[in-house]
Amino acid sequence: MQRARVGEAVPWRDQPMALDADGRYTSRFSVPTAGPVTLGLRYLDPTTGRFGPASFVSFTAY
């Protein structure tokens, strides 16, 4: 998995995140300030650099 924080100069992070043995991914993300955030996730093959379509969710960080 690869994540992005929409609105940043380089939104897609270069550190891929691994799925667990059941194919799930669970994590907590920190943001520098409270307020609205849009976070994107997409599947990434680190070997080829190919990736799937992104899924985005918006929320308010406190």
PDB file of N, CA, C and O in Angstrom, chain B, residues numbered from 101:
ATOM      1  N   MET B 101       0.848  -1.163   0.000  1.00  0.00           N
ATOM      2  CA  MET B 101       0.000   0.000   0.000  1.00  0.00           C
ATOM      3  C   MET B 101       0.897   1.231   0.000  1.00  0.00           C
ATOM      4  O   MET B 101       2.033   1.209   0.474  1.00  0.00           O
ATOM      5  N   GLN B 102       0.351   2.280  -0.540  1.00  0.00           N
ATOM      6  CA  GLN B 102       1.036   3.568  -0.537  1.00  0.00           C
ATOM      7  C   GLN B 102       0.000   4.603  -0.129  1.00  0.00           C
ATOM      8  O   GLN B 102      -1.159   4.507  -0.534  1.00  0.00           O
ATOM      9  N   ARG B 103       0.394   5.586   0.659  1.00  0.00           N
ATOM     10  CA  ARG B 103      -0.562   6.592   1.103  1.00  0.00           C
ATOM     11  C   ARG B 103      -0.176   7.977   0.617  1.00  0.00           C
ATOM     12  O   ARG B 103       0.981   8.252   0.300  1.00  0.00           O
ATOM     13  N   ALA B 104      -1.177   8.833   0.569  1.00  0.00           N
ATOM     14  CA  ALA B 104      -0.972  10.218   0.161  1.00  0.00           C
ATOM     15  C   ALA B 104      -1.762  11.125   1.084  1.00  0.00           C
ATOM     16  O   ALA B 104      -2.828  10.755   1.576  1.00  0.00           O
ATOM     17  N   ARG B 105      -1.235  12.302   1.312  1.00  0.00           N
ATOM     18  CA  ARG B 105      -1.997  13.354   1.990  1.00  0.00           C
ATOM     19  C   ARG B 105      -2.207  14.448   0.963  1.00  0.00           C
ATOM     20  O   ARG B 105      -1.275  15.162   0.594  1.00  0.00           O
ATOM     21  N   VAL B 106      -3.431  14.569   0.512  1.00  0.00           N
ATOM     22  CA  VAL B 106      -3.770  15.520  -0.539  1.00  0.00           C
ATOM     23  C   VAL B 106      -3.484  16.938  -0.066  1.00  0.00           C
ATOM     24  O   VAL B 106      -3.811  17.302   1.064  1.00  0.00           O
ATOM     25  N   GLY B 107      -2.873  17.734  -0.936  1.00  0.00           N
ATOM     26  CA  GLY B 107      -2.551  19.115  -0.612  1.00  0.00           C
ATOM     27  C   GLY B 107      -1.085  19.335  -0.303  1.00  0.00           C
ATOM     28  O   GLY B 107      -0.641  20.481  -0.243  1.00  0.00           O
ATOM     29  N   GLU B 108      -0.324  18.279  -0.106  1.00  0.00           N
ATOM     30  CA  GLU B 108       1.111  18.423   0.130  1.00  0.00           C
ATOM     31  C   GLU B 108       1.849  18.499  -1.196  1.00  0.00           C
ATOM     32  O   GLU B 108       1.353  18.015  -2.213  1.00  0.00           O
ATOM     33  N   ALA B 109       3.025  19.101  -1.193  1.00  0.00           N
ATOM     34  CA  ALA B 109       3.804  19.269  -2.425  1.00  0.00           C
ATOM     35  C   ALA B 109       4.110  17.930  -3.090  1.00  0.00           C
ATOM     36  O   ALA B 109       4.031  17.816  -4.313  1.00  0.00           O
ATOM     37  N   VAL B 110       4.453  16.933  -2.311  1.00  0.00           N
ATOM     38  CA  VAL B 110       4.687  15.573  -2.816  1.00  0.00           C
ATOM     39  C   VAL B 110       3.747  14.666  -2.020  1.00  0.00           C
ATOM     40  O   VAL B 110       4.144  14.120  -0.990  1.00  0.00           O
ATOM     41  N   PRO B 111       2.499  14.498  -2.488  1.00  0.00           N
ATOM     42  CA  PRO B 111       1.515  13.804  -1.653  1.00  0.00           C
ATOM     43  C   PRO B 111       1.754  12.317  -1.454  1.00  0.00           C
ATOM     44  O   PRO B 111       1.496  11.804  -0.366  1.00  0.00           O
ATOM     45  N   TRP B 112       2.244  11.599  -2.477  1.00  0.00           N
ATOM     46  CA  TRP B 112       2.422  10.142  -2.337  1.00  0.00           C
ATOM     47  C   TRP B 112       3.722   9.842  -1.609  1.00  0.00           C
ATOM     48  O   TRP B 112       4.792  10.270  -2.044  1.00  0.00           O
ATOM     49  N   ARG B 113       3.638   9.112  -0.507  1.00  0.00           N
ATOM     50  CA  ARG B 113       4.808   8.746   0.291  1.00  0.00           C
ATOM     51  C   ARG B 113       5.643   7.705  -0.450  1.00  0.00           C
ATOM     52  O   ARG B 113       5.100   6.849  -1.149  1.00  0.00           O
ATOM     53  N   ASP B 114       6.956   7.782  -0.296  1.00  0.00           N
ATOM     54  CA  ASP B 114       7.826   6.817  -0.978  1.00  0.00           C
ATOM     55  C   ASP B 114       8.089   5.564  -0.149  1.00  0.00           C
ATOM     56  O   ASP B 114       8.816   4.677  -0.596  1.00  0.00           O
ATOM     57  N   GLN B 115       7.509   5.472   1.060  1.00  0.00           N
ATOM     58  CA  GLN B 115       7.665   4.272   1.882  1.00  0.00           C
ATOM     59  C   GLN B 115       6.411   3.410   1.742  1.00  0.00           C
ATOM     60  O   GLN B 115       5.358   3.768   2.270  1.00  0.00           O
ATOM     61  N   PRO B 116       6.510   2.267   1.028  1.00  0.00           N
ATOM     62  CA  PRO B 116       5.336   1.391   0.937  1.00  0.00           C
ATOM     63  C   PRO B 116       5.021   0.752   2.284  1.00  0.00           C
ATOM     64  O   PRO B 116       5.911   0.547   3.109  1.00  0.00           O
ATOM     65  N   MET B 117       3.751   0.440   2.497  1.00  0.00           N
ATOM     66  CA  MET B 117       3.279  -0.169   3.731  1.00  0.00           C
ATOM     67  C   MET B 117       2.761  -1.564   3.399  1.00  0.00           C
ATOM     68  O   MET B 117       1.949  -1.719   2.487  1.00  0.00           O
ATOM     69  N   ALA B 118       3.217  -2.568   4.118  1.00  0.00           N
ATOM     70  CA  ALA B 118       2.860  -3.959   3.806  1.00  0.00           C
ATOM     71  C   ALA B 118       1.499  -4.341   4.378  1.00  0.00           C
ATOM     72  O   ALA B 118       1.108  -3.886   5.453  1.00  0.00           O
ATOM     73  N   LEU B 119       0.787  -5.188   3.635  1.00  0.00           N
ATOM     74  CA  LEU B 119      -0.447  -5.792   4.133  1.00  0.00           C
ATOM     75  C   LEU B 119      -0.077  -6.953   5.047  1.00  0.00           C
ATOM     76  O   LEU B 119       1.003  -7.528   4.913  1.00  0.00           O
ATOM     77  N   ASP B 120      -0.974  -7.305   5.984  1.00  0.00           N
ATOM     78  CA  ASP B 120      -0.685  -8.446   6.850  1.00  0.00           C
ATOM     79  C   ASP B 120      -0.997  -9.756   6.121  1.00  0.00           C
ATOM     80  O   ASP B 120      -1.388  -9.733   4.954  1.00  0.00           O
ATOM     81  N   ALA B 121      -0.829 -10.885   6.792  1.00  0.00           N
ATOM     82  CA  ALA B 121      -1.016 -12.199   6.167  1.00  0.00           C
ATOM     83  C   ALA B 121      -2.446 -12.408   5.676  1.00  0.00           C
ATOM     84  O   ALA B 121      -2.680 -13.222   4.782  1.00  0.00           O
ATOM     85  N   ASP B 122      -3.411 -11.676   6.254  1.00  0.00           N
ATOM     86  CA  ASP B 122      -4.805 -11.780   5.831  1.00  0.00           C
ATOM     87  C   ASP B 122      -5.159 -10.766   4.748  1.00  0.00           C
ATOM     88  O   ASP B 122      -6.315 -10.680   4.332  1.00  0.00           O
ATOM     89  N   GLY B 123      -4.172  -9.997   4.289  1.00  0.00           N
ATOM     90  CA  GLY B 123      -4.427  -9.006   3.245  1.00  0.00           C
ATOM     91  C   GLY B 123      -5.040  -7.718   3.752  1.00  0.00           C
ATOM     92  O   GLY B 123      -5.654  -6.974   2.987  1.00  0.00           O
ATOM     93  N   ARG B 124      -4.876  -7.449   5.047  1.00  0.00           N
ATOM     94  CA  ARG B 124      -5.439  -6.236   5.643  1.00  0.00           C
ATOM     95  C   ARG B 124      -4.338  -5.256   6.005  1.00  0.00           C
ATOM     96  O   ARG B 124      -3.179  -5.628   6.193  1.00  0.00           O
ATOM     97  N   TYR B 125      -4.733  -3.995   6.096  1.00  0.00           N
ATOM     98  CA  TYR B 125      -3.806  -2.954   6.522  1.00  0.00           C
ATOM     99  C   TYR B 125      -4.511  -2.093   7.560  1.00  0.00           C
ATOM    100  O   TYR B 125      -5.602  -1.580   7.312  1.00  0.00           O
ATOM    101  N   THR B 126      -3.891  -1.936   8.712  1.00  0.00           N
ATOM    102  CA  THR B 126      -4.430  -1.092   9.769  1.00  0.00           C
ATOM    103  C   THR B 126      -3.309  -0.202  10.273  1.00  0.00           C
ATOM    104  O   THR B 126      -2.198  -0.671  10.520  1.00  0.00           O
ATOM    105  N   SER B 127      -3.604   1.092  10.427  1.00  0.00           N
ATOM    106  CA  SER B 127      -2.579   2.001  10.913  1.00  0.00           C
ATOM    107  C   SER B 127      -3.226   3.265  11.452  1.00  0.00           C
ATOM    108  O   SER B 127      -4.415   3.508  11.244  1.00  0.00           O
ATOM    109  N   ARG B 128      -2.439   4.054  12.136  1.00  0.00           N
ATOM    110  CA  ARG B 128      -2.832   5.392  12.575  1.00  0.00           C
ATOM    111  C   ARG B 128      -1.913   6.377  11.878  1.00  0.00           C
ATOM    112  O   ARG B 128      -0.726   6.114  11.681  1.00  0.00           O
ATOM    113  N   PHE B 129      -2.476   7.505  11.510  1.00  0.00           N
ATOM    114  CA  PHE B 129      -1.699   8.537  10.838  1.00  0.00           C
ATOM    115  C   PHE B 129      -1.717   9.810  11.672  1.00  0.00           C
ATOM    116  O   PHE B 129      -2.730  10.140  12.289  1.00  0.00           O
ATOM    117  N   SER B 130      -0.612  10.513  11.689  1.00  0.00           N
ATOM    118  CA  SER B 130      -0.517  11.788  12.391  1.00  0.00           C
ATOM    119  C   SER B 130      -0.525  12.920  11.381  1.00  0.00           C
ATOM    120  O   SER B 130      -0.005  12.785  10.273  1.00  0.00           O
ATOM    121  N   VAL B 131      -1.117  14.029  11.771  1.00  0.00           N
ATOM    122  CA  VAL B 131      -1.102  15.225  10.937  1.00  0.00           C
ATOM    123  C   VAL B 131      -0.514  16.361  11.764  1.00  0.00           C
ATOM    124  O   VAL B 131      -0.642  16.359  12.988  1.00  0.00           O
ATOM    125  N   PRO B 132       0.134  17.342  11.110  1.00  0.00           N
ATOM    126  CA  PRO B 132       0.821  18.388  11.866  1.00  0.00           C
ATOM    127  C   PRO B 132      -0.115  19.345  12.610  1.00  0.00           C
ATOM    128  O   PRO B 132       0.263  19.892  13.647  1.00  0.00           O
ATOM    129  N   THR B 133      -1.334  19.554  12.091  1.00  0.00           N
ATOM    130  CA  THR B 133      -2.275  20.465  12.734  1.00  0.00           C
ATOM    131  C   THR B 133      -3.691  19.911  12.608  1.00  0.00           C
ATOM    132  O   THR B 133      -3.986  19.123  11.709  1.00  0.00           O
ATOM    133  N   ALA B 134      -4.552  20.331  13.514  1.00  0.00           N
ATOM    134  CA  ALA B 134      -5.960  19.935  13.436  1.00  0.00           C
ATOM    135  C   ALA B 134      -6.612  20.594  12.227  1.00  0.00           C
ATOM    136  O   ALA B 134      -6.187  21.659  11.779  1.00  0.00           O
ATOM    137  N   GLY B 135      -7.646  19.947  11.709  1.00  0.00           N
ATOM    138  CA  GLY B 135      -8.376  20.509  10.573  1.00  0.00           C
ATOM    139  C   GLY B 135      -8.724  19.446   9.558  1.00  0.00           C
ATOM    140  O   GLY B 135      -8.504  18.257   9.792  1.00  0.00           O
ATOM    141  N   PRO B 136      -9.274  19.875   8.415  1.00  0.00           N
ATOM    142  CA  PRO B 136      -9.689  18.918   7.396  1.00  0.00           C
ATOM    143  C   PRO B 136      -8.494  18.235   6.723  1.00  0.00           C
ATOM    144  O   PRO B 136      -7.476  18.870   6.446  1.00  0.00           O
ATOM    145  N   VAL B 137      -8.636  16.940   6.467  1.00  0.00           N
ATOM    146  CA  VAL B 137      -7.580  16.137   5.836  1.00  0.00           C
ATOM    147  C   VAL B 137      -8.229  15.241   4.785  1.00  0.00           C
ATOM    148  O   VAL B 137      -9.314  14.704   5.009  1.00  0.00           O
ATOM    149  N   THR B 138      -7.572  15.080   3.647  1.00  0.00           N
ATOM    150  CA  THR B 138      -7.971  14.069   2.669  1.00  0.00           C
ATOM    151  C   THR B 138      -6.802  13.118   2.514  1.00  0.00           C
ATOM    152  O   THR B 138      -5.692  13.527   2.173  1.00  0.00           O
ATOM    153  N   LEU B 139      -7.063  11.845   2.769  1.00  0.00           N
ATOM    154  CA  LEU B 139      -6.030  10.816   2.741  1.00  0.00           C
ATOM    155  C   LEU B 139      -6.340   9.840   1.614  1.00  0.00           C
ATOM    156  O   LEU B 139      -7.486   9.421   1.446  1.00  0.00           O
ATOM    157  N   GLY B 140      -5.325   9.481   0.849  1.00  0.00           N
ATOM    158  CA  GLY B 140      -5.493   8.519  -0.234  1.00  0.00           C
ATOM    159  C   GLY B 140      -4.666   7.274   0.008  1.00  0.00           C
ATOM    160  O   GLY B 140      -3.578   7.345   0.580  1.00  0.00           O
ATOM    161  N   LEU B 141      -5.178   6.139  -0.424  1.00  0.00           N
ATOM    162  CA  LEU B 141      -4.454   4.866  -0.363  1.00  0.00           C
ATOM    163  C   LEU B 141      -4.562   4.180  -1.716  1.00  0.00           C
ATOM    164  O   LEU B 141      -5.592   4.271  -2.384  1.00  0.00           O
ATOM    165  N   ARG B 142      -3.499   3.496  -2.117  1.00  0.00           N
ATOM    166  CA  ARG B 142      -3.533   2.710  -3.350  1.00  0.00           C
ATOM    167  C   ARG B 142      -2.587   1.530  -3.207  1.00  0.00           C
ATOM    168  O   ARG B 142      -1.614   1.574  -2.454  1.00  0.00           O
ATOM    169  N   TYR B 143      -2.901   0.461  -3.955  1.00  0.00           N
ATOM    170  CA  TYR B 143      -2.002  -0.693  -3.996  1.00  0.00           C
ATOM    171  C   TYR B 143      -0.779  -0.325  -4.816  1.00  0.00           C
ATOM    172  O   TYR B 143      -0.893   0.375  -5.822  1.00  0.00           O
ATOM    173  N   LEU B 144       0.387  -0.791  -4.396  1.00  0.00           N
ATOM    174  CA  LEU B 144       1.646  -0.492  -5.070  1.00  0.00           C
ATOM    175  C   LEU B 144       2.484  -1.759  -5.153  1.00  0.00           C
ATOM    176  O   LEU B 144       2.619  -2.493  -4.174  1.00  0.00           O
ATOM    177  N   ASP B 145       3.042  -2.007  -6.327  1.00  0.00           N
ATOM    178  CA  ASP B 145       4.015  -3.091  -6.488  1.00  0.00           C
ATOM    179  C   ASP B 145       5.390  -2.440  -6.445  1.00  0.00           C
ATOM    180  O   ASP B 145       5.809  -1.836  -7.433  1.00  0.00           O
ATOM    181  N   PRO B 146       6.109  -2.546  -5.319  1.00  0.00           N
ATOM    182  CA  PRO B 146       7.392  -1.851  -5.200  1.00  0.00           C
ATOM    183  C   PRO B 146       8.448  -2.349  -6.179  1.00  0.00           C
ATOM    184  O   PRO B 146       9.402  -1.631  -6.478  1.00  0.00           O
ATOM    185  N   THR B 147       8.287  -3.571  -6.680  1.00  0.00           N
ATOM    186  CA  THR B 147       9.261  -4.114  -7.629  1.00  0.00           C
ATOM    187  C   THR B 147       9.171  -3.414  -8.975  1.00  0.00           C
ATOM    188  O   THR B 147      10.191  -3.065  -9.570  1.00  0.00           O
ATOM    189  N   THR B 148       7.944  -3.209  -9.456  1.00  0.00           N
ATOM    190  CA  THR B 148       7.754  -2.605 -10.785  1.00  0.00           C
ATOM    191  C   THR B 148       7.410  -1.126 -10.725  1.00  0.00           C
ATOM    192  O   THR B 148       7.561  -0.416 -11.719  1.00  0.00           O
ATOM    193  N   GLY B 149       6.945  -0.649  -9.562  1.00  0.00           N
ATOM    194  CA  GLY B 149       6.501   0.735  -9.455  1.00  0.00           C
ATOM    195  C   GLY B 149       5.075   0.946  -9.958  1.00  0.00           C
ATOM    196  O   GLY B 149       4.574   2.070  -9.949  1.00  0.00           O
ATOM    197  N   ARG B 150       4.425  -0.123 -10.395  1.00  0.00           N
ATOM    198  CA  ARG B 150       3.046  -0.007 -10.876  1.00  0.00           C
ATOM    199  C   ARG B 150       2.096   0.095  -9.686  1.00  0.00           C
ATOM    200  O   ARG B 150       2.359  -0.457  -8.617  1.00  0.00           O
ATOM    201  N   PHE B 151       0.996   0.805  -9.884  1.00  0.00           N
ATOM    202  CA  PHE B 151       0.041   0.989  -8.799  1.00  0.00           C
ATOM    203  C   PHE B 151      -1.382   0.965  -9.326  1.00  0.00           C
ATOM    204  O   PHE B 151      -1.630   1.183 -10.511  1.00  0.00           O
ATOM    205  N   GLY B 152      -2.309   0.696  -8.419  1.00  0.00           N
ATOM    206  CA  GLY B 152      -3.723   0.647  -8.759  1.00  0.00           C
ATOM    207  C   GLY B 152      -4.394   1.984  -8.511  1.00  0.00           C
ATOM    208  O   GLY B 152      -3.740   2.950  -8.116  1.00  0.00           O
ATOM    209  N   PRO B 153      -5.705   2.042  -8.744  1.00  0.00           N
ATOM    210  CA  PRO B 153      -6.435   3.289  -8.512  1.00  0.00           C
ATOM    211  C   PRO B 153      -6.463   3.627  -7.023  1.00  0.00           C
ATOM    212  O   PRO B 153      -6.449   2.742  -6.168  1.00  0.00           O
ATOM    213  N   ALA B 154      -6.502   4.904  -6.741  1.00  0.00           N
ATOM    214  CA  ALA B 154      -6.508   5.364  -5.355  1.00  0.00           C
ATOM    215  C   ALA B 154      -7.923   5.433  -4.806  1.00  0.00           C
ATOM    216  O   ALA B 154      -8.888   5.633  -5.544  1.00  0.00           O
ATOM    217  N   SER B 155      -8.022   5.264  -3.507  1.00  0.00           N
ATOM    218  CA  SER B 155      -9.265   5.454  -2.774  1.00  0.00           C
ATOM    219  C   SER B 155      -9.011   6.590  -1.785  1.00  0.00           C
ATOM    220  O   SER B 155      -8.009   6.574  -1.070  1.00  0.00           O
ATOM    221  N   PHE B 156      -9.908   7.573  -1.739  1.00  0.00           N
ATOM    222  CA  PHE B 156      -9.705   8.745  -0.892  1.00  0.00           C
ATOM    223  C   PHE B 156     -10.789   8.833   0.173  1.00  0.00           C
ATOM    224  O   PHE B 156     -11.941   8.469  -0.063  1.00  0.00           O
ATOM    225  N   VAL B 157     -10.405   9.321   1.348  1.00  0.00           N
ATOM    226  CA  VAL B 157     -11.351   9.569   2.430  1.00  0.00           C
ATOM    227  C   VAL B 157     -11.013  10.930   3.040  1.00  0.00           C
ATOM    228  O   VAL B 157      -9.842  11.262   3.227  1.00  0.00           O
ATOM    229  N   SER B 158     -12.042  11.705   3.344  1.00  0.00           N
ATOM    230  CA  SER B 158     -11.855  13.018   3.975  1.00  0.00           C
ATOM    231  C   SER B 158     -12.389  12.970   5.399  1.00  0.00           C
ATOM    232  O   SER B 158     -13.407  12.333   5.672  1.00  0.00           O
ATOM    233  N   PHE B 159     -11.689  13.654   6.306  1.00  0.00           N
ATOM    234  CA  PHE B 159     -12.110  13.691   7.703  1.00  0.00           C
ATOM    235  C   PHE B 159     -11.517  14.920   8.363  1.00  0.00           C
ATOM    236  O   PHE B 159     -10.670  15.600   7.783  1.00  0.00           O
ATOM    237  N   THR B 160     -11.961  15.201   9.571  1.00  0.00           N
ATOM    238  CA  THR B 160     -11.420  16.316  10.338  1.00  0.00           C
ATOM    239  C   THR B 160     -10.546  15.761  11.445  1.00  0.00           C
ATOM    240  O   THR B 160     -11.009  14.979  12.275  1.00  0.00           O
ATOM    241  N   ALA B 161      -9.283  16.164  11.462  1.00  0.00           N
ATOM    242  CA  ALA B 161      -8.340  15.731  12.501  1.00  0.00           C
ATOM    243  C   ALA B 161      -8.453  16.678  13.697  1.00  0.00           C
ATOM    244  O   ALA B 161      -8.579  17.891  13.534  1.00  0.00           O
ATOM    245  N   TYR B 162      -8.407  16.103  14.900  1.00  0.00           N
ATOM    246  CA  TYR B 162      -8.488  16.898  16.132  1.00  0.00           C
ATOM    247  C   TYR B 162      -7.219  16.802  16.917  1.00  0.00           C
ATOM    248  O   TYR B 162      -7.106  17.406  17.983  1.00  0.00           O
TER     249      TYR B 162
END
